[in-house]
Amino acid sequence: MCEIFNEAVQDRLETFDSDPRSVDSQRLMNAAADHDPKHPILVADVRNWIAGWAALATYDNRISLDDIGEVFIYVRRSFRSYGVGRQLMRALQESAAMLGYRKLIGRILVANHDGLLLCRATGWREVGRHTAHARLQDGLHDVMLVEYLIPPVSAPQT
Ligand SMILES: CC(C)(COP(=O)(O)OP(=O)(O)OC[C@H]1O[C@@H](n2cnc3c(N)ncnc32)[C@H](O)[C@@H]1OP(=O)(O)O)[C@@H](O)C(=O)NCCC(=O)NCCS
């Protein structure tokens, strides 16, 4: 999982980090998710090989916003463009609905075309562009704020 995240950093597709993540810090994140059912990490497994992962993280702790989640999603470079991202995103959207979320938020570098395409393909809306927003090693980058409104879970039919 750490390798996959670091590929996104190397490819300059990660919105907030220009430094690679250590295995220990990834382990801490995974352990935290194990003990926090509201904030799962989903892993795409292709024949016992981790092809990608997606995290549903806290967006804002204020009570009026605590049913909004922020999504982070990463697919291994060699597995990109084969539909893994779409499946992971769908699974995360379904999990979020089951967990009672009403909305998901994402923040994607404007230069990250594949990230924006994935959002368009999975029902997200582009809210607007933050100008000169993310400060990475090579300067300030514009960031697209995207949102996905979770449809209400329909009651089981009797
Ligand atoms: C963004 C990312 C998760 C997409 O995952 P993926 O497995 O490559 O995406 P998919 O193959 O499922 O494609 C999903 C949709 O996005 C579009 N898409 C994604 N990559 C594309 C590409 N290289 N060329 C054309 N379309 C592409 C397609 O429209 C596709 O829709 P379709 O199924 O109707 O064809 C992946 O590129 C990635 O890990 N990038 C680095 C990390 C990142 O940018 N994360 C998002 C910001 S946190």
The ligand as an SDF file (V2000), in Angstrom:
LIG
                    3D

 48 50  0  0  0  0  0  0  0  0999 V2000
   -6.9790    8.0750  -10.5420 C   0  0  0  0  0  0  0  0  0  0  0  0
   -6.8070    6.5570  -10.5000 C   0  0  0  0  0  0  0  0  0  0  0  0
   -7.1620    6.0960   -9.0670 C   0  0  0  0  0  0  0  0  0  0  0  0
   -7.7660    5.9170  -11.5060 C   0  0  0  0  0  0  0  0  0  0  0  0
   -7.7040    4.5120  -11.3290 O   0  0  0  0  0  0  0  0  0  0  0  0
   -7.7300    3.5380  -12.6120 P   0  0  0  0  0  0  0  0  0  0  0  0
   -7.8060    2.1450  -12.1220 O   0  0  0  0  0  0  0  0  0  0  0  0
   -6.6080    3.8720  -13.4840 O   0  0  0  0  0  0  0  0  0  0  0  0
   -9.1060    4.0060  -13.2800 O   0  0  0  0  0  0  0  0  0  0  0  0
  -10.0930    3.1040  -14.1230 P   0  0  0  0  0  0  0  0  0  0  0  0
   -9.3150    2.2390  -15.0530 O   0  0  0  0  0  0  0  0  0  0  0  0
  -11.0500    2.4250  -13.2090 O   0  0  0  0  0  0  0  0  0  0  0  0
  -10.8590    4.1950  -14.9490 O   0  0  0  0  0  0  0  0  0  0  0  0
  -11.9950    4.8450  -14.4170 C   0  0  0  0  0  0  0  0  0  0  0  0
  -12.5030    5.8470  -15.4120 C   0  0  0  0  0  0  0  0  0  0  0  0
  -11.5890    6.9180  -15.4850 O   0  0  0  0  0  0  0  0  0  0  0  0
  -11.2100    7.1740  -16.8360 C   0  0  0  0  0  0  0  0  0  0  0  0
   -9.7730    6.9380  -16.9610 N   0  0  0  0  0  0  0  0  0  0  0  0
   -8.9180    6.6440  -15.9740 C   0  0  0  0  0  0  0  0  0  0  0  0
   -7.6650    6.5710  -16.4290 N   0  0  0  0  0  0  0  0  0  0  0  0
   -7.7330    6.8510  -17.7440 C   0  0  0  0  0  0  0  0  0  0  0  0
   -6.7720    6.9630  -18.7800 C   0  0  0  0  0  0  0  0  0  0  0  0
   -5.4590    6.7940  -18.5540 N   0  0  0  0  0  0  0  0  0  0  0  0
   -7.1800    7.2750  -20.0290 N   0  0  0  0  0  0  0  0  0  0  0  0
   -8.4820    7.4660  -20.2610 C   0  0  0  0  0  0  0  0  0  0  0  0
   -9.4440    7.3810  -19.3370 N   0  0  0  0  0  0  0  0  0  0  0  0
   -9.0720    7.0780  -18.0850 C   0  0  0  0  0  0  0  0  0  0  0  0
  -12.0450    6.3590  -17.7040 C   0  0  0  0  0  0  0  0  0  0  0  0
  -13.0760    7.2360  -18.1100 O   0  0  0  0  0  0  0  0  0  0  0  0
  -12.6480    5.2860  -16.8140 C   0  0  0  0  0  0  0  0  0  0  0  0
  -14.0000    5.2270  -17.0970 O   0  0  0  0  0  0  0  0  0  0  0  0
  -14.5630    3.9710  -17.9720 P   0  0  0  0  0  0  0  0  0  0  0  0
  -14.5020    2.8040  -17.0150 O   0  0  0  0  0  0  0  0  0  0  0  0
  -15.9280    4.4040  -18.3040 O   0  0  0  0  0  0  0  0  0  0  0  0
  -13.6280    3.7950  -19.1340 O   0  0  0  0  0  0  0  0  0  0  0  0
   -5.3550    6.1350  -10.8590 C   0  0  0  0  0  0  0  0  0  0  0  0
   -5.0030    6.7070  -12.0850 O   0  0  0  0  0  0  0  0  0  0  0  0
   -4.3250    6.5180   -9.8150 C   0  0  0  0  0  0  0  0  0  0  0  0
   -4.0780    5.7740   -8.8670 O   0  0  0  0  0  0  0  0  0  0  0  0
   -3.7000    7.6950   -9.9630 N   0  0  0  0  0  0  0  0  0  0  0  0
   -2.7280    8.1310   -8.9770 C   0  0  0  0  0  0  0  0  0  0  0  0
   -3.3810    8.4960   -7.6560 C   0  0  0  0  0  0  0  0  0  0  0  0
   -4.4810    9.5270   -7.8320 C   0  0  0  0  0  0  0  0  0  0  0  0
   -4.4040   10.3810   -8.6910 O   0  0  0  0  0  0  0  0  0  0  0  0
   -5.5210    9.4550   -6.9920 N   0  0  0  0  0  0  0  0  0  0  0  0
   -6.6380   10.4010   -7.0510 C   0  0  0  0  0  0  0  0  0  0  0  0
   -6.3730   11.6210   -6.2540 C   0  0  0  0  0  0  0  0  0  0  0  0
   -6.2250   11.2920   -4.5090 S   0  0  0  0  0  0  0  0  0  0  0  0
  1  2  1  0
  2  3  1  0
  2  4  1  0
  2 36  1  0
  4  5  1  0
  5  6  1  0
  6  7  2  0
  6  8  1  0
  6  9  1  0
  9 10  1  0
 10 11  2  0
 10 12  1  0
 10 13  1  0
 13 14  1  0
 14 15  1  0
 15 16  1  0
 15 30  1  0
 16 17  1  0
 17 18  1  0
 17 28  1  0
 18 19  1  0
 18 27  1  0
 19 20  2  0
 20 21  1  0
 21 22  1  0
 21 27  2  0
 22 23  1  0
 22 24  2  0
 24 25  1  0
 25 26  2  0
 26 27  1  0
 28 29  1  0
 28 30  1  0
 30 31  1  0
 31 32  1  0
 32 33  2  0
 32 34  1  0
 32 35  1  0
 36 37  1  0
 36 38  1  0
 38 39  2  0
 38 40  1  0
 40 41  1  0
 41 42  1  0
 42 43  1  0
 43 44  2  0
 43 45  1  0
 45 46  1  0
 46 47  1  0
 47 48  1  0
M  END
$$$$
